[in-house]
Each structure stands twice: as structure tokens, then as C-alpha cells.
């Protein structure tokens, strides 16, 4: 009988031990997202642990709302407290750059992030001369008198594939010789054994005004792409220069050849209604390549990129969409956002395209009324 009781006790002990192991505290320390009432855009660089927060010029940043999305059980605090800090509101009026440290649920892992507030209006001229980083991949930024803004691309997602041996083998890179100075080059590339089983056999080179959430790059790639920034001017045309070479073989998301089909690049800008500051269109703004999102009010888009080795000028008028007209008072009050997008494969968001397609872009301008 004593042996029986001992056996039951042992089983109970093992059961309790198993439960304790199942409920082990989370070891993750990271910032997955950052939102706030007046945040227009947030770019998170998971490699460098840097977060670029963009708000409109003139915003009161003495009580800037920062709502951080953290792993289960993790906590966060500012490294140095500023007068007026009352989380989730923080005072950036004295320092535009502050550090925040995330501590994991188990207390054993820490990660310190640099958070920078940028107050600016969206520029209207883009030359692709400036890089914020060159490794492991190129990160472009634009600048004007009110500040700087980082372009977004799918490079962080392509980094997961492990296919690039250096920064020049990513889909989105800077080249030294453009129409004027440096330029942008976009290439549709294979994702190899990483992407094929996921229905993502290619990665089109792209660059856009917005943000890319690498955390969702595999599970929801189109939703991971957020387009646009508030725009208070009335755009009438988009101009610039391009070169294009299409890849040899069009394939679909299953890596099957698409017969009697050739690739083309995409160059477009859309002005759309933004009901709230944190509203953005995602990669489904042209669902399955058909139709157009209901929020879009005006668009400038190239009909087709012709194959050419010479720099070719484009001049694309903005035309009304969805039967909508622009509310000029709403425009002045920041109720619209502008998205500018370039891609080496027009259906790249749906993983259809030709490996080797190249789109070169330079000296783009949004001409306003």
C-alpha cells in the first residue's frame, strides 16, 4: 500500500512539474508595433532596434502618445524620465530622440530601442540620393526643410529568405549612375527554397511611402504593407524617368509558368481618404489586380513600362477615381494621404512576375495645383 501511495505521489509531482514547465514565463523582449492618436507613420527597424515616428509638422509632442505592442508579459519604460511623462504619453519637446528598454516577462531578457520623433510634411521631389543604411540592405530616405522620412520596401522580408549574399543582391538597391546622380533599381528575385513552399516564390523589388511590418511578412504579406502619408496639397501630375527590362519567364504563386504572358513594372501614386490618422491602405489597394479600393479619390498610374535601355520620361496625370471629388477643406486639414509606389513586377504583391525584371527610377516629382 505504501508503494502504491508513493507511486501516486510521484505521478502527482511529475504532473505539477509538467504544468510548471508548460507555464514558463515568456523570454521575449521586443517592440512589435507602435501606435498613437496623432502618429501618421511608424517604421520599426528590428535589426537596429530603431523606431522612426512621423507626425505632422506643428504637432504638440510634449505629450506624445506611444502605445507599444509587446510580447506577452513584457514591460517597457523610458531610460530617462522627462518632465510631463505619464505613460503612454511622453514628452519629446526637449529631446526628439529617446531610449526605451523592454524587459521580458521572465526578467532575463532586455532590449533597448531608440525612438525618434519626426515632424514633417511630405516632400514632392524624390531623387534617391540618400541612404540611411547600406547593410544588410539599402534603406532610402527623403528630406526637406522640415525633416527626413524613410522610404519603405520589402527588403526586410526578403532578408528572411537568406538568398542575398550582399546588399546588392536584394530586390531594392541604390545604383551610382542615374538620370541625375544616383538612382533607384528594383529587381524581381527568387526567394528560393524559403519562399516556394509558402506560395511566395518571387519577391518583386519595390519602394513606397509607408511602412513594412516584417513581423507579418510571411503570414500576411499584403497586410504587412502600409501605404501613404498625409498630404495637404492637390496633386495634378507625377513625372519622372525610368528604364525597364522584363525577366524571361512569368510564373505564378505556385511557381508555375504563365503561358503567353510578359511582365511589366508599376509606377503610380494615389490620393486617398483617411478617416483617422492611423488609417492606411495596405497591399490590397488593387484587389487581385482588379478594381480599386473605395477610399482612393485620385490616381496617377503608368499604363505599361516599355522595355528600354534609355532613360524614358513619364508624365502621369492624376484622374478622379470611384466617382469621388476632393474636399479642399479636408485636404488642408490632413484628411487625405498620398501613396507613391514603384515595383519591378505589377503583380508582385500576389507573387506573380518574372525573375530578373528590372525597373530603374529617378527624379520623380509630384506636381501640385
C-alpha positions as CSV (number, residue, x, y, z in Angstrom):
1,X,0.0,0.0,0.0
2,X,2.8,2.4,0.9
3,X,4.4,1.6,-2.5
4,X,1.1,2.5,-4.2
5,X,0.9,5.8,-2.3
6,X,4.5,6.5,-3.3
7,X,3.7,5.9,-6.9
8,X,0.6,8.1,-6.9
9,X,2.7,10.9,-5.2
10,X,5.4,10.6,-7.8
11,X,2.8,10.8,-10.6
12,X,1.3,13.9,-9.0
13,X,4.7,15.5,-8.6
14,X,5.5,14.9,-12.3
15,X,2.1,16.3,-13.3
16,X,2.8,19.5,-11.3
17,X,6.3,19.8,-12.7
18,X,4.8,19.4,-16.3
19,X,2.3,22.2,-15.6
20,X,5.1,24.5,-14.3
21,X,7.1,23.8,-17.5
22,X,4.0,24.5,-19.7
23,X,3.5,27.8,-18.0
24,X,7.1,29.0,-18.3
25,X,7.5,32.8,-18.4
26,X,8.0,34.5,-21.7
27,X,11.6,35.3,-22.6
28,X,10.9,37.7,-25.5
29,X,11.8,41.4,-25.3
30,X,10.8,43.4,-28.4
31,X,8.6,46.1,-29.7
32,X,6.2,44.7,-32.3
33,X,4.3,47.9,-33.1
34,X,3.8,51.5,-32.0
35,X,0.6,53.5,-32.4
36,X,-0.8,56.7,-31.1
37,X,-3.6,59.2,-31.7
38,X,-1.5,61.6,-33.9
39,X,1.1,59.1,-35.3
40,X,0.9,59.2,-39.1
41,X,3.5,56.5,-39.7
42,X,5.8,54.3,-37.6
43,X,8.8,52.5,-39.1
44,X,10.4,49.8,-36.9
45,X,13.9,48.6,-37.8
46,X,14.1,45.3,-35.9
47,X,17.7,44.8,-36.8
48,X,19.0,48.1,-35.4
49,X,16.2,48.5,-32.8
50,X,15.3,51.9,-34.1
51,X,11.8,53.3,-34.4
52,X,11.0,56.3,-36.6
53,X,7.8,58.0,-35.6
54,X,6.3,60.5,-38.0
55,X,3.8,63.2,-37.0
56,X,2.6,66.3,-38.9
57,X,4.6,69.5,-38.7
58,X,3.1,71.6,-35.9
59,X,2.1,68.7,-33.7
60,X,2.4,69.2,-29.9
61,X,5.0,66.5,-29.0
62,X,5.2,67.5,-25.3
63,X,2.5,64.8,-24.7
64,X,3.2,62.3,-27.5
65,X,1.1,59.2,-27.2
66,X,3.1,56.0,-27.7
67,X,1.2,52.7,-27.4
68,X,3.7,49.9,-27.7
69,X,2.7,46.4,-28.7
70,X,4.9,44.0,-26.7
71,X,5.3,40.2,-26.3
72,X,3.2,38.5,-23.7
73,X,4.1,39.7,-20.2
74,X,6.8,42.1,-21.3
75,X,7.1,45.7,-19.9
76,X,8.7,48.9,-21.2
77,X,10.0,52.1,-19.7
78,X,11.8,55.2,-20.8
79,X,15.5,55.1,-19.9
80,X,15.4,58.7,-18.7
81,X,12.2,60.3,-17.4
82,X,11.3,63.7,-18.8
83,X,9.0,66.3,-17.1
84,X,5.4,65.5,-18.0
85,X,5.9,61.9,-18.8
86,X,2.7,60.0,-18.0
87,X,2.8,56.7,-19.9
88,X,1.5,56.2,-22.6
89,X,2.2,59.9,-23.0
90,X,5.8,61.0,-23.3
91,X,7.5,64.4,-23.5
92,X,9.7,64.7,-26.7
93,X,9.7,68.5,-26.7
94,X,13.2,68.7,-25.2
95,X,14.7,65.6,-26.9
96,X,13.4,64.3,-30.3
97,X,15.4,61.1,-29.7
98,X,14.8,59.0,-26.6
99,X,15.6,55.4,-25.5
100,X,13.1,52.9,-24.2
101,X,14.0,49.5,-22.7
102,X,11.8,46.4,-23.0
103,X,12.1,43.7,-20.2
104,X,10.8,40.2,-20.9
105,X,8.2,38.6,-18.7
106,X,10.8,36.4,-17.0
107,X,13.1,39.4,-16.4
108,X,16.1,37.8,-18.0
109,X,16.0,39.5,-21.5
110,X,16.3,43.2,-22.2
111,X,16.2,45.2,-25.5
112,X,16.8,48.9,-25.8
113,X,15.2,50.8,-28.7
114,X,16.0,54.3,-30.0
115,X,12.7,56.2,-30.7
116,X,12.9,59.3,-32.8
117,X,10.0,61.8,-33.4
118,X,10.0,63.4,-36.9
119,X,7.8,66.4,-37.6
120,X,7.4,67.0,-41.3
121,X,5.3,67.5,-44.4
122,X,5.7,65.0,-47.3
123,X,8.2,66.3,-49.9
124,X,7.2,66.5,-53.6
125,X,10.6,65.8,-55.2
126,X,12.5,62.5,-55.0
127,X,16.0,61.9,-56.2
128,X,17.0,58.6,-54.4
129,X,20.4,60.1,-53.5
130,X,20.3,59.3,-49.7
131,X,20.7,56.0,-47.8
132,X,20.1,55.7,-44.1
133,X,21.8,52.3,-44.1
134,X,23.7,50.1,-46.6
135,X,23.8,46.8,-44.6
136,X,22.4,44.3,-44.6
137,X,20.3,46.1,-47.2
138,X,19.7,49.6,-48.6
139,X,17.3,51.9,-46.8
140,X,16.3,55.1,-48.6
141,X,15.2,58.3,-47.1
142,X,13.8,61.6,-48.4
143,X,14.3,65.0,-46.9
144,X,13.0,68.6,-46.9
145,X,13.3,71.6,-44.8
146,X,11.0,70.1,-42.1
147,X,12.8,66.8,-41.6
148,X,13.5,63.4,-43.1
149,X,11.4,60.4,-43.9
150,X,12.4,56.8,-44.5
151,X,11.1,55.1,-47.6
152,X,9.8,51.5,-47.1
153,X,10.5,48.4,-49.1
154,X,10.1,44.6,-49.0
155,X,13.9,44.2,-48.3
156,X,13.3,43.3,-44.6
157,X,11.0,40.5,-45.8
158,X,13.5,39.3,-48.4
159,X,16.1,39.2,-45.7
160,X,14.2,36.2,-44.1
161,X,14.9,34.1,-47.3
162,X,18.7,34.2,-46.8
163,X,19.1,34.5,-50.6
164,X,21.1,37.7,-50.7
165,X,24.9,37.3,-50.2
166,X,25.4,41.1,-50.0
167,X,23.4,44.3,-50.1
168,X,23.4,44.5,-53.9
169,X,21.5,41.2,-54.2
170,X,18.4,42.5,-52.5
171,X,15.3,43.5,-54.6
172,X,15.6,47.2,-53.8
173,X,19.0,48.9,-54.2
174,X,20.6,52.2,-55.0
175,X,22.7,52.5,-58.1
176,X,25.6,55.0,-58.7
177,X,24.6,56.2,-62.1
178,X,21.1,57.5,-62.7
179,X,19.5,60.2,-64.8
180,X,21.0,62.6,-62.4
181,X,23.4,61.5,-59.7
182,X,22.3,58.2,-58.0
183,X,19.1,56.3,-58.7
184,X,16.8,53.5,-57.6
185,X,16.9,50.0,-59.1
186,X,14.2,47.4,-58.4
187,X,14.7,43.7,-59.4
188,X,12.3,40.8,-59.1
189,X,14.2,38.0,-57.4
190,X,13.7,34.3,-56.5
191,X,13.0,33.5,-52.8
192,X,14.4,30.0,-53.3
193,X,13.5,27.1,-51.0
194,X,12.3,29.6,-48.3
195,X,9.5,31.2,-50.3
196,X,8.3,28.4,-52.7
197,X,6.6,26.2,-50.1
198,X,4.8,29.3,-48.8
199,X,3.4,30.3,-52.1
200,X,5.9,33.2,-52.3
201,X,8.4,32.1,-55.0
202,X,9.4,35.6,-56.0
203,X,10.0,39.0,-54.4
204,X,9.4,42.0,-56.6
205,X,11.6,44.9,-56.0
206,X,9.5,47.8,-54.5
207,X,9.8,51.1,-52.9
208,X,6.9,53.1,-51.4
209,X,5.9,55.8,-49.0
210,X,4.7,54.0,-45.9
211,X,5.8,51.1,-43.7
212,X,6.5,47.4,-43.8
213,X,5.8,45.2,-40.8
214,X,8.4,42.4,-41.1
215,X,6.6,40.5,-38.2
216,X,3.7,39.8,-40.7
217,X,5.8,39.4,-43.8
218,X,5.1,35.6,-44.1
219,X,1.7,35.2,-42.5
220,X,0.0,38.3,-44.1
221,X,2.4,39.9,-46.6
222,X,0.0,42.3,-48.2
223,X,-1.4,43.4,-44.9
224,X,2.2,43.9,-43.7
225,X,2.5,46.7,-46.3
226,X,1.0,50.1,-45.3
227,X,0.9,52.9,-47.9
228,X,0.7,56.6,-47.5
229,X,1.4,59.8,-45.5
230,X,-0.9,62.8,-45.0
231,X,-0.8,65.3,-47.9
232,X,-2.3,68.8,-47.9
233,X,-1.7,69.8,-51.5
234,X,-3.8,69.0,-54.6
235,X,-1.7,66.7,-56.8
236,X,-2.2,67.1,-60.6
237,X,0.7,65.1,-62.2
238,X,3.5,62.8,-61.3
239,X,6.6,63.0,-63.5
240,X,10.0,61.2,-63.6
241,X,12.3,58.9,-65.5
242,X,12.5,55.2,-65.8
243,X,14.3,52.3,-67.6
244,X,12.8,48.8,-67.8
245,X,13.9,45.2,-68.7
246,X,11.5,42.3,-68.2
247,X,12.5,38.9,-67.0
248,X,12.3,35.9,-69.3
249,X,9.6,33.8,-67.7
250,X,6.4,34.8,-66.0
251,X,5.4,32.5,-63.1
252,X,2.5,32.4,-60.6
253,X,2.4,32.0,-56.9
254,X,2.9,28.2,-57.3
255,X,6.0,28.8,-59.4
256,X,4.2,27.5,-62.5
257,X,4.9,29.2,-65.8
258,X,2.1,31.6,-67.0
259,X,1.9,31.0,-70.8
260,X,1.6,33.9,-73.3
261,X,2.3,36.4,-70.6
262,X,5.0,39.0,-70.1
263,X,6.0,41.1,-67.1
264,X,5.7,44.9,-66.7
265,X,6.7,47.2,-63.9
266,X,4.4,49.6,-62.0
267,X,4.7,53.3,-61.2
268,X,1.8,55.0,-59.5
269,X,0.6,57.5,-56.9
270,X,-2.8,57.6,-55.2
271,X,-4.5,60.2,-53.1
272,X,-7.0,58.5,-50.7
273,X,-9.4,59.4,-47.8
274,X,-8.0,58.7,-44.4
275,X,-10.9,58.7,-41.8
276,X,-8.3,58.6,-38.9
277,X,-4.6,59.4,-38.5
278,X,-3.7,55.7,-38.2
279,X,-5.7,54.6,-41.2
280,X,-3.6,53.3,-44.1
281,X,-4.3,51.3,-47.3
282,X,-2.4,48.0,-47.5
283,X,-1.1,45.9,-50.3
284,X,-4.7,45.0,-51.4
285,X,-5.5,48.5,-52.7
286,X,-5.9,46.9,-56.2
287,X,-7.5,43.6,-55.1
288,X,-6.1,40.8,-57.1
289,X,-5.1,43.3,-59.8
290,X,-8.7,44.1,-60.4
291,X,-10.7,47.1,-59.3
292,X,-9.6,49.8,-56.9
293,X,-10.0,50.4,-53.2
294,X,-13.1,52.5,-52.3
295,X,-11.0,55.1,-50.4
296,X,-9.0,56.2,-53.4
297,X,-10.1,59.6,-54.8
298,X,-7.4,60.3,-57.4
299,X,-4.6,58.3,-59.1
300,X,-1.7,58.7,-61.5
301,X,-0.5,55.4,-62.9
302,X,1.6,54.3,-65.9
303,X,-0.2,52.2,-68.4
304,X,2.8,50.0,-69.1
305,X,6.5,50.2,-68.7
306,X,8.1,49.6,-72.1
307,X,11.4,47.8,-72.4
308,X,14.2,50.3,-72.9
309,X,17.8,50.8,-72.0
310,X,17.5,54.6,-72.2
311,X,16.1,56.8,-69.5
312,X,12.5,57.4,-70.5
313,X,10.4,60.3,-69.3
314,X,6.9,59.8,-67.8
315,X,4.2,62.4,-67.2
316,X,1.2,60.8,-65.5
317,X,-2.0,62.9,-64.8
318,X,-4.0,62.4,-61.6
319,X,-7.5,61.3,-62.5
320,X,-10.6,61.0,-60.3
321,X,-11.5,57.6,-59.1
322,X,-14.6,56.0,-57.6
323,X,-16.7,58.9,-58.7
324,X,-15.2,61.0,-55.8
325,X,-14.3,64.7,-55.6
326,X,-11.7,66.1,-53.3
327,X,-12.9,68.1,-50.3
328,X,-10.4,71.0,-50.3
329,X,-11.0,71.9,-46.7
330,X,-10.5,68.3,-45.7
331,X,-7.3,68.3,-47.8
332,X,-6.0,71.3,-45.8
333,X,-6.8,69.6,-42.5
334,X,-4.8,66.4,-43.3
335,X,-7.8,64.1,-44.1
336,X,-6.1,62.6,-47.2
337,X,-3.0,60.6,-47.6
338,X,-0.7,60.2,-50.6
339,X,0.9,56.9,-51.5
340,X,3.8,56.7,-54.1
341,X,4.7,53.2,-55.2
342,X,7.2,51.6,-57.6
343,X,7.5,47.9,-58.4
344,X,9.5,45.8,-60.8
345,X,6.5,43.4,-61.3
346,X,3.0,44.8,-61.4
347,X,1.5,41.7,-59.8
348,X,4.4,41.2,-57.4
349,X,2.1,41.6,-54.4
350,X,0.4,38.4,-55.5
351,X,3.8,36.7,-56.1
352,X,3.3,36.7,-59.9
353,X,6.1,38.0,-62.1
354,X,9.3,37.2,-63.9
355,X,12.6,36.7,-62.1
356,X,15.1,39.2,-63.5
357,X,12.6,42.0,-64.3
358,X,14.3,45.4,-63.6
359,X,12.8,48.8,-63.1
360,X,15.1,51.8,-62.7
361,X,13.6,55.1,-61.4
362,X,15.0,58.6,-60.9
363,X,14.0,62.2,-60.5
364,X,10.3,61.8,-59.6
365,X,8.2,64.8,-58.8
366,X,4.6,65.3,-57.6
367,X,3.3,68.5,-59.3
368,X,0.6,70.2,-57.4
369,X,-2.0,72.9,-58.1
